[in-house]
């Protein structure tokens, strides 16, 4: 099993957290929190904004981002995932 973190840096001041996967056997050990914390520190150091889009069913990911000082971006355009039709919520950090 692998832990997968994919961050897409776009030109300018925005980083997009595209995927953070912690296998079930490794959850609740602080791995996701550590990964998001490292990303947050990097963003602060380089004056970047981090955005993350999370499916509505992934409430654990939403809680992780919230406790990592990411803010739900109510002004962000709504996004619907084509495979399930569920809504994607946007969270931001820094800036």
Steps between C-alpha positions, in 0.01 A plus 500: 500500500612850424426847622436728207524877506468687174539877495467696179677832499356743254671814376464789737402479862266200512576136584231241447485198728365245256515176694591383846454128562583325824425125492245385760758311706702819550221744577460672837881508542550863401641429154244710312527778756879496464480516119254790505706677768814479284308636203358782713844599632636505145209717386557748782874513436451570128186715537283263303134409527410132512165380371347157546180366351333223701204281416205550731512135617861532623414667829822370658703698245287806566566470874874455439513817291289693751724408793801592283364857472361464149181699450193393307480733200129572462574745218672236285306379199313178567640185344324172432696180451399336174535143629257535792334837458593596855612847590861596557579748776794737472727577795780759501802573716739794507527775249 
